């Protein structure tokens, strides 16, 4: 009986050694094949590996991108060497002349291809969505998805996503989805807002960080010169304190939506919408744009003064006044006095519309 047992043991050892030698031979052959230049349809090819994709799925995505690789051989090699357990998700780029060996090392390191997109201070959400749609390296997933659903997808507590995205330049891997970029911008805005809210003036007539965000969005749209930012915020804070309508034209324009043709008319100021700060007192129900850090800080740390009015001088700066009488003189000088042959109507402010440029501004 012992001899058969001994023979069986030797046979098993022989089988294992044979398989090991065959595996090593396969690896050696594979290394030579892996170092051959890849066949590509262009000088550079991008492809995306989604989270959780199997090695066979990765091989399929590479072939779909035009990278000529034999899937079975690639999968076998990756499993044998353990490469399949180290590959990281993201967007990658392969250039003509590179080998699969080089590419696999890049996939293992997670050297994703970086692209960037910039959200501009003062953009509204419609403009952000348009920029995401135009970017050739952003994977589109929000076609036909309404704003309320987008707000839910990013985890917002409000159904209106306006103002929730921090203006900044965001780097991303080729093939990242539009909703992933929005989630990052949303989290960045939440961090900024939470930090800045802690720095607010103790006497600020705002009840929540969201109200500060609304005011900051107005300040963002109203400011033509950085030096005026906190002073403009102070005007709106003073109006909130005494119960005056904010009378800010950018909010009216926002309420008009896509029907606004660039020409704000007197009838627009009288057409009631939730964002018409001529017909309704207090803050509008939502932000009207996406404010940057400077406007957020101005909203919670406004300049302390007695001004209730301001009007554009036409050079980016504003003229401030405490009384309606003086304000009307500034309107006549800086607004009505321009181009005497065809002076603009008071109800037709410049594109960077200023608060209470109208001669009919309400007194406290």
C-alpha positions in Angstrom: 0.0 0.0 0.0 2.8 2.6 0.8 4.2 2.4 -2.7 1.1 3.5 -4.6 0.8 6.4 -2.1 4.4 7.3 -2.9 3.8 7.1 -6.6 0.7 9.3 -6.4 2.7 11.9 -4.5 5.4 12.0 -7.1 2.9 12.2 -9.9 1.2 15.2 -8.3 4.6 16.9 -7.8 5.4 16.3 -11.5 2.1 17.7 -12.6 2.5 20.9 -10.5 6.0 21.4 -11.8 4.8 20.9 -15.4 2.0 23.4 -15.0 4.4 25.9 -13.4 6.9 25.6 -16.3 4.2 25.9 -18.8 2.9 29.0 -17.0 6.4 30.5 -16.9 6.8 29.8 -20.6 3.4 31.5 -21.3 4.4 34.5 -19.2 7.7 34.8 -21.1 5.9 34.6 -24.5 3.3 37.0 -23.2 5.9 39.6 -22.1 7.4 39.6 -25.7 3.9 40.1 -27.1 3.0 42.7 -24.6 6.0 44.8 -25.5 4.9 45.1 -29.2 3.5 48.5 -30.2 -0.2 48.6 -30.1 -2.2 49.1 -33.3 -4.3 52.2 -33.0 -6.8 54.0 -35.3 -5.4 57.4 -34.4 -2.3 59.0 -32.8 -4.1 59.1 -29.4 -7.0 57.0 -28.2 -9.1 57.6 -25.0 -11.1 55.0 -23.2 -12.8 54.7 -19.9 -12.8 52.0 -17.2 -15.9 52.2 -15.0 -15.8 51.2 -11.4 -16.2 47.5 -10.9 -15.5 46.5 -14.6 -14.0 43.0 -15.0 -10.8 42.4 -16.9 -12.8 41.0 -19.8 -15.0 44.1 -19.8 -11.8 46.2 -19.9 -10.5 44.3 -22.8 -13.9 44.8 -24.6 -13.8 48.6 -23.9 -10.3 48.8 -25.3 -11.4 47.0 -28.5 -14.4 49.3 -28.7 -12.1 52.3 -28.6 -10.1 50.8 -31.5 -7.2 49.3 -29.6 -6.3 46.0 -31.1 -5.9 43.5 -28.2 -6.8 39.8 -28.1 -9.2 39.6 -25.2 -8.6 36.0 -24.1 -4.8 36.4 -24.0 -5.1 39.7 -22.1 -7.5 38.3 -19.6 -5.3 35.2 -19.0 -2.1 37.3 -18.6 -3.8 39.7 -16.2 -5.2 37.0 -14.0 -1.9 35.0 -14.0 0.1 38.1 -12.9 -2.5 39.7 -10.7 -2.7 42.8 -12.8 -6.5 42.4 -12.9 -6.7 43.1 -9.1 -4.7 46.3 -9.3 -6.3 48.1 -12.2 -8.1 51.4 -11.2 -11.2 53.0 -12.7 -10.9 56.2 -14.7 -10.2 57.6 -18.1 -7.0 56.7 -19.9 -5.1 57.7 -23.0 -2.8 55.6 -25.2 -0.5 57.0 -27.8 0.8 55.5 -31.0 4.0 53.5 -30.4 3.1 52.5 -26.8 2.9 48.9 -25.9 0.2 47.0 -23.9 2.9 46.5 -21.2 3.2 50.2 -20.8 -0.5 50.7 -20.8 -1.1 48.0 -18.2 1.4 49.6 -15.9 -0.5 52.9 -16.2 -3.8 51.2 -15.5 -2.3 49.6 -12.3 -0.9 53.0 -11.1 -4.2 54.7 -11.8 -2.5 57.3 -14.1 -5.8 58.6 -15.5 -6.0 61.2 -18.2 -7.0 64.6 -16.8 -9.3 67.1 -18.4 -10.8 70.2 -16.9 -14.0 72.2 -16.9 -14.5 75.7 -15.3 -17.7 76.9 -13.7 -17.7 80.7 -13.9 -18.7 82.9 -11.0 -22.2 84.2 -11.6 -23.3 81.4 -14.0 -26.7 80.0 -13.5 -27.5 76.3 -13.5 -28.7 76.4 -17.1 -25.3 77.7 -18.2 -23.5 75.0 -16.2 -25.6 72.3 -17.8 -24.8 73.8 -21.2 -21.1 73.8 -20.5 -21.2 70.1 -19.4 -23.1 69.2 -22.6 -20.5 71.0 -24.8 -17.5 69.3 -23.2 -16.3 66.5 -25.5 -14.8 64.5 -22.6 -17.8 64.5 -20.3 -20.0 61.5 -20.4 -23.6 62.6 -20.8 -26.1 61.1 -18.5 -28.6 63.9 -17.8 -30.2 64.3 -21.2 -34.0 64.7 -20.5 -33.4 64.8 -16.7 -35.2 67.8 -15.0 -33.5 70.1 -12.5 -35.4 68.7 -9.5 -34.2 65.2 -10.3 -30.6 66.4 -10.6 -30.9 68.1 -7.2 -32.0 64.7 -5.7 -29.2 62.9 -7.5 -26.5 65.1 -5.9 -28.1 64.8 -2.5 -29.4 68.3 -2.1 -32.1 69.1 0.4 -33.8 71.5 -2.0 -35.5 70.6 -5.3 -34.1 73.8 -6.9 -30.4 73.3 -7.7 -29.6 76.9 -8.5 -26.6 78.3 -6.6 -25.5 74.9 -5.2 -22.3 74.6 -7.3 -19.0 76.2 -6.4 -17.4 78.2 -9.2 -14.0 76.7 -9.8 -11.9 74.7 -12.3 -12.5 70.9 -11.9 -10.1 68.3 -13.2 -11.6 65.0 -14.2 -10.8 61.8 -16.0 -11.9 61.5 -19.6 -15.3 59.9 -19.6 -16.3 61.1 -16.1 -20.1 61.7 -16.1 -21.8 65.1 -15.8 -23.5 64.1 -12.6 -20.2 63.1 -11.0 -18.8 66.6 -11.8 -21.9 68.2 -10.4 -21.6 66.2 -7.2 -18.1 67.5 -6.7 -19.1 71.1 -7.3 -22.0 70.7 -4.9 -19.9 69.3 -2.2 -17.3 72.1 -2.7 -20.1 74.7 -2.4 -21.4 73.1 0.8 -18.0 73.1 2.4 -17.4 76.8 1.4 -20.9 77.8 2.7 -20.5 76.0 6.0 -17.1 77.5 6.6 -18.2 81.0 5.7 -21.5 80.8 7.7 -19.4 80.4 10.8 -17.7 83.8 10.1 -21.0 85.7 9.7 -21.7 89.0 11.4 -23.6 88.5 14.6 -26.3 91.0 13.6 -26.9 89.6 10.1 -30.6 89.5 9.3 -30.3 86.1 7.7 -31.7 83.0 9.3 -29.7 80.2 7.6 -26.7 79.4 5.3 -29.2 79.0 2.4 -30.4 82.6 2.9 -26.8 83.7 2.8 -26.4 81.8 -0.4 -29.4 83.6 -1.9 -28.0 87.0 -0.9 -24.5 86.1 -2.2 -26.0 85.2 -5.6 -27.6 88.6 -5.8 -24.3 90.3 -4.8 -22.5 88.3 -7.4 -24.8 89.5 -10.2 -24.8 93.1 -9.0 -21.1 93.7 -8.5 -19.2 95.3 -11.3 -16.1 96.2 -9.2 -14.5 94.0 -6.5 -14.0 97.0 -4.2 -17.9 97.6 -4.2 -18.8 94.0 -3.3 -19.2 94.4 0.5 -20.8 97.8 0.2 -23.4 96.4 -2.2 -24.1 93.6 0.2 -24.5 96.3 2.9 -27.2 98.0 0.8 -29.3 94.8 0.6 -28.8 94.0 4.2 -30.0 97.6 5.1 -33.0 97.1 3.0 -33.8 93.7 4.6 -33.6 95.3 8.0 -36.1 98.1 7.3 -38.4 96.0 5.2 -37.7 97.7 1.8 -38.1 95.7 -1.4 -34.7 94.7 -2.7 -35.5 95.9 -6.2 -32.6 94.0 -7.8 -33.0 93.7 -11.6 -30.9 90.5 -11.9 -33.5 88.7 -9.8 -36.3 89.9 -12.0 -34.4 88.7 -15.1 -33.9 85.3 -13.5 -37.6 85.0 -12.9 -38.3 85.8 -16.6 -36.1 82.7 -17.5 -35.4 82.0 -21.1 -38.0 84.4 -22.4 -35.7 87.3 -21.4 -34.4 88.9 -24.6 -31.7 91.1 -23.0 -34.0 94.1 -22.7 -35.6 94.6 -19.3 -38.8 96.6 -19.7 -41.0 98.5 -17.2 -43.7 95.9 -17.6 -41.2 93.2 -16.6 -40.7 95.0 -13.3 -44.4 94.8 -12.7 -44.9 91.2 -13.8 -45.1 89.2 -10.5 -42.9 86.1 -10.2 -41.4 84.6 -7.1 -38.1 86.3 -8.1 -39.6 89.8 -8.7 -38.0 91.8 -5.9 -40.1 94.8 -7.0 -43.4 93.2 -6.3 -42.3 91.0 -3.3 -40.3 92.0 -0.3 -37.5 90.1 1.3 -35.2 87.6 -0.4 -36.3 85.6 -3.5 -37.0 81.9 -2.8 -33.8 80.6 -4.3 -30.4 81.8 -5.4 -30.3 83.4 -8.9 -26.8 82.3 -9.8 -23.8 80.4 -8.4 -21.7 82.8 -6.3 -18.0 82.5 -5.6 -16.2 82.8 -2.3 -15.9 86.6 -2.4 -19.6 87.1 -2.8 -20.3 84.5 0.0 -18.0 86.4 2.3 -19.6 89.7 1.4 -23.0 88.4 2.1 -22.1 87.4 5.7 -19.7 90.2 6.4 -21.4 93.2 4.6 -19.9 96.7 5.0 -21.7 98.7 7.7 -23.1 101.9 6.4 -26.5 103.7 5.9 -26.8 103.5 2.1 -30.1 102.2 0.7 -29.5 102.9 -3.0 -26.8 102.5 -5.6 -26.5 103.0 -9.4 -23.9 102.2 -11.9 -21.6 104.9 -13.0 -21.0 103.1 -16.3 -17.3 102.3 -15.6 -17.9 99.2 -13.4 -18.1 101.3 -10.2 -21.3 102.3 -8.4 -22.6 105.6 -6.8 -24.2 105.0 -3.4 -26.7 107.2 -1.6 -28.7 107.2 1.7 -31.7 109.1 0.3 -34.0 108.6 -2.7 -33.5 112.3 -3.6 -29.7 111.9 -4.0 -30.2 108.5 -5.7 -32.5 110.1 -8.3 -29.8 112.7 -9.0 -27.3 109.9 -9.6 -29.7 108.1 -11.9 -30.1 111.3 -13.9 -26.4 111.8 -14.1 -25.1 108.3 -14.8 -28.1 106.6 -16.4 -30.5 109.1 -18.0 -27.7 111.5 -19.1 -25.9 108.9 -21.3 -26.3 109.5 -25.0 -28.5 112.6 -25.0 -29.8 111.9 -28.5 -31.4 108.7 -27.4 -31.1 108.2 -23.6 -31.9 104.8 -22.2 -35.1 104.3 -20.2 -34.6 103.9 -16.5 -36.3 100.6 -16.8 -33.7 99.4 -19.2 -30.5 98.9 -17.1 -27.1 97.8 -18.4 -26.5 94.0 -18.7 -24.8 94.0 -15.3 -28.0 95.5 -13.9 -27.8 97.4 -10.6 -30.2 97.6 -7.7 -32.7 100.4 -7.7 -31.5 102.2 -10.7 -35.1 103.2 -11.3 -36.1 106.8 -10.4 -39.3 105.3 -8.9 -37.3 103.4 -6.3 -39.3 102.9 -3.1 -38.5 104.8 0.0 -38.2 103.1 3.4 
